[in-house]
Amino acid sequence: MTSLLKITKTEGPVTILYFEGQLDGQTETQAVDHARAVLDAGARFLLIDLHGVEMVTSAGLRALHTIYKMFTPNEEAQAWHVDHSDETYKSPYFKLASPSSRVHYVLSIAGFLQNIPIYPTLQEGLDSFNS
């Protein structure tokens, strides 16, 4: 069985990538390459809509972590930790929205809820960039 990942994009102040299919070893590079293209085109804020994602494997988690690192300036995160050493840094630049309960569970047990804001709906994710 071939796993496929369909990615579509909406541009604006916040770029949205809509993932549909499986986020796994066969689609990891595709996901990272799309995010890199968005970053290289000048986007600073990225929201990934996971509504259509059926499954996330460890390779898919690695892809999301790589994208998180691409959109989260290391110097800024380190500077934030100096003033907030007892708190967990949440990226203001990269967020996830609309995961199924199954995908949310995988993200939770992998520890992604600590550093990557995850919203139940796309609209809530978009609204979070304005606050």
N, C-alpha and C positions, 0 to 999 in steps of 0.2 A: 504494500500500500504506500502510495506517495503522499506525504503530508504537504499541504499547500498553505500558503499564507497570502491572502489578498490584502494589499495595503492601498488605501486611498487617502487623499490629503485635502484639508481645507486650510487656506492661508488667511491670515489676519494678524492682529496684534499677538494672538496666541495661535501657533500652528497646531492643527489637530491631525494626528495620524490615526486612521481607523484600521485596526487589525481584525481580520476575519479568517478563521481557520485554526491551525495549530502553530504554536510557538515552540519549536523544538530544534534539534540539531540540524535538520534539513532546511530550516527557515531562519536560523539565527543570523547568518550573514546578511540575508535580505533585510531583516528588521534593522540591524545596525547600519547597513549601507543607506537605507532610507532616512534614518535619523541623522546620519552624518551629512547627507545631501541637504537636509533642512538646515542644519547648523551652518554648513558652508555657504548657504544662500543668505545667511544673515539673521536667521531666526534666533531669538534669545529664549523664548518660552515655548515649551512643547507639552502638549497633553495627548496621551495615547488612550484612545477609546478601546477598551478590551471587550466590549459587548459581544462581539462575534467570535471571540476566542474560545475554542472548545477545550483546549488542553495546553498546559505549560509544563515543559520538562525542565530538567536542570540546565540544559543548553538555552532554553527560553529565558530562564531566570538570569543566566549569564548575559544574554543579550540585553535584558532590561537593566541590569547592573552597569553594563558598558555604556548604555545610553544615559543613565543617571550620571555617570562620571563625566561624560562628554558635555552635558548641560549644566553641571554644577562646578563652578570654579573652585579648585582646591584651596587657593589662597583665601577666598571668601569664607569657605567652610572652616578653615583653621582659625581665621580671625574671629569668627563667630564663637568658636569654642573657647577662646581666651576669656570672653565676657560671660559665657554661659556654660561653664565647665560641668555643671550638674544637670544639664538638659541635653536632649537629643536633637541634633540638627535635622531640620526638614527642608528639603529643597524648595525654594520659591520658583524655580525655573522649569522643573520637570515633575509632572504629576500624571496619575493614572485615573481612569474613570470607568465605571460600569462593568466591573468584572462579574462574572457569574459567581454564585456561591462557591462552586468548586475551585475556580481560579483564585478567588479571594482567599480561600483556605490555604492553597499552596503558597500564595504570597505571604500570608500570615506566618505559616510555620517556617518559611525561609527567612523571616525577619525583615521583609521589605516594608512592613507597616511602620517601622521605626523611622526610616529616613525619607521615604517617598510617600507624599500625601496621596491617598486613594479615596476617591469620591464615588458614592453609589450611582450618581447620574452624570451624564456629560455636562448638563447645564450647571450643576453644582461645582464640577471641576472648573469650568470656564469662569464662573462667578468668583471662585477662590483667587484667581489672578488679580482681581480688582480690589481685593481687601488687603 
